[in-house]
Amino acid sequence: MKKIIFLILVMLTLSVNAQKKTAAEILKEYKVNTAFEPGEELIYDLKYGIVKAGEFSIKVGLVPVGYEYCFYAIAKCYTTGLASKLARIYDVYESYFDIVSGLPVKAVRNVTENNYKRYNEDLFFQDSSVVYSMKSGRHKVPENTFDIISAFYFSRKFIFDQKYQKNEYMNLTSWFDEELYKFKMAYKGTEKVKTDYGKIECLKFSPILENDATFKNEDDMVAWFTNDGNFVPVKIIVKLPLGKAKCELKSFKNLKNKDGFLKE
């Protein structure tokens, strides 16, 4: 379950500040144009086969950190209905990441899975390529290492708007639950995808975890992102030993590019 949530978070997750500035004023000062903006919220249904097992939500805002500002994103994954009777899961992930570079400053993981509970905070020191974990201390990591939430927004901001050839790979490194994950995403071209909002032209990607035997093939997981500048994931399918798990867009609000495929 942990690995499925990790991959969904990677592929998928407003503020008040001391000077009372609006988010638009802050972003104008930083001269930043991204595929998302503060206030964006995405909510997904999690299904196993045709049965709804839970929901996943992710939203992003702006917060002051010292004398600067950071994007702040929070993602929640939880079971609902009958599934919550069988397995009570309520996981919360938070990330603070740089407005300009997209690199993480701090990440929080707060999970409850039945009787298992875990809370941890990680601080990212980008200048020295170090992650400091509240649980396990100092870890030397590769340059430009992400937490799972900042990796999602970084991909939407810097990766998906590039022109790629079919089957070309993009590489990212993420720190998750006291472990480094190296993964690459294969671009599989564009494809029309049936959604609750009609058929939408999407960019199709297949992520592979290089250091994990569960998701080592390109067809183990597939994700579709809107090909409209917002790059919103509308569907993710994960192959499991006894079937398929699906993550499908249920609702959204405050998308940056109003002329995209998804209309509020």
C-alpha positions as CSV (number, residue, x, y, z in Angstrom):
1,M,0.0,0.0,0.0
2,K,2.9,2.4,0.8
3,K,4.4,2.0,-2.6
4,I,1.1,2.5,-4.4
5,I,0.5,5.7,-2.5
6,F,4.1,6.8,-3.1
7,L,3.7,6.5,-6.9
8,I,0.3,8.1,-7.0
9,L,1.6,11.1,-5.0
10,V,4.6,11.4,-7.3
11,M,2.4,11.4,-10.4
12,L,-0.3,13.5,-9.0
13,T,-1.0,17.2,-3.8
14,L,-4.4,30.3,0.0
15,S,-2.3,31.8,2.1
16,V,-2.3,34.7,4.5
17,N,1.0,36.4,5.0
18,A,2.5,39.0,7.3
19,Q,2.3,41.9,4.8
20,K,-1.3,41.0,3.7
21,K,-0.2,40.6,0.0
22,T,-2.3,38.6,-2.4
23,A,-0.9,35.4,-4.0
24,A,-0.9,37.2,-7.4
25,E,1.1,40.1,-6.0
26,I,3.7,37.7,-4.5
27,L,4.0,35.7,-7.7
28,K,4.4,38.8,-9.8
29,E,7.3,39.9,-7.6
30,Y,9.0,36.6,-8.2
31,K,8.2,36.7,-11.9
32,V,7.0,33.1,-11.9
33,N,4.7,31.5,-14.4
34,T,3.7,27.9,-13.6
35,A,1.2,25.2,-14.6
36,F,-0.6,25.7,-11.3
37,E,-1.4,28.6,-9.0
38,P,-2.2,29.0,-5.2
39,G,-5.7,27.7,-4.5
40,E,-5.6,24.8,-6.9
41,E,-7.3,21.7,-5.5
42,L,-7.6,18.2,-7.1
43,I,-9.7,15.4,-5.7
44,Y,-9.6,11.8,-6.9
45,D,-11.5,8.5,-6.4
46,L,-9.3,5.5,-5.6
47,K,-10.8,2.3,-6.9
48,Y,-9.9,-1.4,-6.8
49,G,-11.5,-2.8,-9.8
50,I,-15.0,-1.3,-9.9
51,V,-15.2,-0.8,-6.1
52,K,-14.4,2.6,-4.6
53,A,-11.8,2.2,-1.9
54,G,-11.0,5.7,-0.9
55,E,-10.2,9.3,-2.0
56,F,-7.1,11.3,-2.6
57,S,-6.9,15.1,-2.4
58,I,-4.0,17.6,-3.1
59,K,-4.0,21.3,-2.9
60,V,-1.4,24.1,-3.1
61,G,-1.0,27.5,-1.6
62,L,1.6,30.1,-0.6
63,V,3.1,30.6,2.8
64,P,5.8,32.9,4.2
65,V,9.0,31.2,5.4
66,G,11.4,33.6,7.1
67,Y,11.8,36.6,4.8
68,E,10.8,34.6,1.7
69,Y,7.7,32.7,0.4
70,C,7.3,29.1,-0.5
71,F,4.7,27.0,-2.2
72,Y,2.9,24.8,0.4
73,A,1.1,21.7,-0.7
74,I,-0.9,19.2,1.4
75,A,-2.1,15.8,0.2
76,K,-4.4,13.4,1.9
77,C,-5.2,9.8,1.1
78,Y,-7.9,7.9,3.0
79,T,-10.2,4.9,2.8
80,T,-14.0,5.4,2.6
81,G,-17.2,3.4,2.9
82,L,-16.8,-0.4,3.3
83,A,-13.0,-0.2,2.6
84,S,-12.6,2.0,5.7
85,K,-14.2,-0.9,7.8
86,L,-11.6,-3.3,6.4
87,A,-8.6,-1.0,6.5
88,R,-8.6,2.4,8.2
89,I,-6.1,4.6,6.3
90,Y,-5.6,8.3,6.7
91,D,-2.3,9.5,5.4
92,V,-1.2,13.2,5.2
93,Y,1.8,14.5,3.3
94,E,2.9,18.1,3.4
95,S,5.6,19.9,1.4
96,Y,7.2,23.3,1.4
97,F,9.1,24.0,-1.9
98,D,10.9,27.0,-3.5
99,I,8.7,29.2,-5.7
100,V,11.4,29.6,-8.4
101,S,13.4,26.3,-8.4
102,G,10.6,24.0,-7.2
103,L,13.1,22.3,-4.9
104,P,11.8,21.2,-1.5
105,V,12.7,22.9,1.8
106,K,10.7,20.8,4.2
107,A,8.4,17.7,4.0
108,V,6.1,16.2,6.6
109,R,4.7,12.6,6.6
110,N,1.8,11.8,9.1
111,V,0.3,8.4,8.5
112,T,-2.3,6.3,10.2
113,E,-2.9,2.8,8.8
114,N,-5.0,0.7,11.2
115,N,-2.9,0.6,14.3
116,Y,0.3,1.8,12.6
117,K,1.1,5.4,13.1
118,R,4.1,7.4,12.0
119,Y,5.1,11.0,12.0
120,N,8.3,12.5,10.6
121,E,9.7,15.7,9.3
122,D,12.5,16.1,6.7
123,L,14.5,19.2,6.1
124,F,16.2,19.6,2.7
125,F,19.5,21.5,2.5
126,Q,19.9,21.9,-1.3
127,D,23.3,23.7,-1.1
128,S,24.9,20.7,0.5
129,S,22.7,17.9,-0.9
130,V,21.7,16.8,2.6
131,V,18.3,15.7,4.0
132,Y,17.9,15.9,7.8
133,S,15.3,13.5,9.1
134,M,13.7,14.0,12.5
135,K,13.7,10.2,13.0
136,S,17.1,9.2,11.6
137,G,19.3,12.2,11.4
138,R,21.5,13.4,8.5
139,H,21.6,11.7,5.1
140,K,23.7,12.6,2.1
141,V,21.6,12.5,-1.0
142,P,22.1,13.2,-4.7
143,E,21.8,16.8,-6.0
144,N,18.2,17.9,-6.6
145,T,16.5,15.3,-4.5
146,F,12.7,15.8,-4.0
147,D,10.0,14.7,-1.6
148,I,7.1,13.0,-3.3
149,I,4.8,16.1,-3.3
150,S,7.4,18.6,-4.6
151,A,8.3,16.1,-7.3
152,F,4.8,16.2,-8.6
153,Y,4.7,20.0,-8.9
154,F,8.2,20.2,-10.3
155,S,7.2,17.8,-13.1
156,R,4.2,19.9,-14.0
157,K,6.3,23.1,-13.9
158,F,9.5,22.1,-15.6
159,I,9.1,18.6,-17.3
160,F,5.8,18.1,-18.9
161,D,6.0,21.2,-21.1
162,Q,9.1,20.0,-22.9
163,K,9.0,18.3,-26.3
164,Y,9.9,14.7,-25.9
165,Q,10.2,11.8,-28.4
166,K,8.1,8.7,-27.8
167,N,9.8,6.3,-25.3
168,E,12.2,9.0,-24.1
169,Y,12.9,8.9,-20.4
170,M,13.0,11.6,-17.6
171,N,14.7,10.9,-14.4
172,L,13.9,12.0,-10.8
173,T,15.2,11.1,-7.3
174,S,12.8,11.2,-4.3
175,W,13.3,10.8,-0.6
176,F,10.4,8.9,1.0
177,D,10.1,7.1,4.3
178,E,13.8,7.2,5.1
179,E,14.7,5.8,1.7
180,L,15.9,7.1,-1.7
181,Y,13.8,6.2,-4.7
182,K,15.2,6.6,-8.2
183,F,12.6,6.5,-10.8
184,K,12.3,7.4,-14.5
185,M,9.2,8.2,-16.5
186,A,8.8,7.0,-20.1
187,Y,6.9,9.3,-22.4
188,K,4.5,7.2,-24.4
189,G,2.9,9.9,-26.6
190,T,-0.5,11.6,-26.6
191,E,-3.8,9.8,-26.2
192,K,-7.5,10.6,-26.0
193,V,-8.8,9.5,-22.5
194,K,-12.4,9.1,-21.5
195,T,-13.1,10.9,-18.3
196,D,-16.1,12.3,-16.4
197,Y,-15.4,15.5,-18.2
198,G,-15.5,14.0,-21.7
199,K,-12.7,12.7,-23.9
200,I,-9.5,14.7,-23.2
201,E,-6.2,14.8,-25.0
202,C,-3.5,13.7,-22.6
203,L,0.2,13.1,-22.3
204,K,0.8,9.5,-21.4
205,F,3.6,8.4,-19.0
206,S,4.8,5.2,-17.5
207,P,7.0,5.5,-14.4
208,I,9.5,2.9,-13.4
209,L,11.1,2.5,-9.9
210,E,14.7,1.4,-10.7
211,N,15.3,0.1,-7.2
212,D,12.0,-1.7,-6.7
213,A,10.9,-5.1,-8.0
214,T,7.1,-4.3,-7.8
215,F,7.1,-1.5,-10.4
216,K,10.0,-2.4,-12.7
217,N,8.1,-2.6,-16.0
218,E,6.6,0.1,-18.1
219,D,3.2,-1.4,-18.1
220,D,3.0,-1.8,-14.3
221,M,1.7,1.8,-14.0
222,V,0.4,4.3,-16.5
223,A,-0.7,7.9,-15.9
224,W,-2.4,10.5,-18.2
225,F,-2.0,14.2,-17.8
226,T,-4.0,16.9,-19.6
227,N,-2.1,18.2,-22.6
228,D,-3.2,21.8,-22.1
229,G,-0.6,23.6,-19.9
230,N,-2.2,22.7,-16.6
231,F,-0.9,19.1,-16.9
232,V,-3.5,17.8,-14.5
233,P,-3.5,14.0,-14.0
234,V,-6.9,12.7,-14.9
235,K,-6.3,8.9,-14.6
236,I,-3.7,6.6,-13.1
237,I,-3.8,2.8,-13.4
238,V,-1.6,0.5,-11.3
239,K,-1.3,-3.3,-12.0
240,L,-1.5,-5.4,-8.9
241,P,-1.2,-9.2,-8.5
242,L,-5.0,-9.6,-8.1
243,G,-6.3,-6.8,-10.4
244,K,-5.9,-3.1,-11.1
245,A,-6.1,-0.1,-8.9
246,K,-7.3,3.2,-10.4
247,C,-7.0,6.8,-9.5
248,E,-9.5,9.0,-11.4
249,L,-10.2,12.7,-11.2
250,K,-13.4,13.5,-9.3
251,S,-13.3,17.3,-8.9
252,F,-11.1,20.3,-9.3
253,K,-11.0,24.0,-8.8
254,N,-8.8,27.0,-9.4
255,L,-6.8,25.7,-12.3
256,K,-4.3,28.3,-13.6
257,N,-5.0,28.1,-17.4
258,K,-8.7,28.7,-17.8
259,D,-8.6,27.8,-21.5
260,G,-7.6,24.2,-20.7
261,F,-9.7,21.1,-21.3
262,L,-11.1,21.0,-17.8
263,K,-13.8,23.7,-17.3
264,E,-15.1,24.7,-13.9
